[in-house]
Amino acid sequence: MVRTPLTPEERERGERLGLLLREARGDRSMVEIAAAAGLSAETLRKIETGRAPTPAFFTVAALARVLDLSMDEIVTRCAPVPV
């Protein structure tokens, strides 16, 4: 199966998600948050840096729970920026 290339909008949304997660993590370590969410630190690192711009829903949900973010807030903050 060949994956379709991501659009620029999808890449930007992934970058906004990464920024939101970094901000919500604050001073807590990447290892601490990843472990609490049941992820590897490398997975969280890829999401935060935009190298994994389209993480699975349950990955985002687990991070939201650990970081005390609502899914509504994530959708709102990561939505495309109107032009």
Secondary structure, 3 states (H helix, E strand, C coil): CCCCCCCHHHHHHHHHHHHHHHHHHCCCCHHHHHHHHCCCHHHHHHHHHCCCCCCCHHHHHHHHHHHCCCHHHHHHHHCCCCC
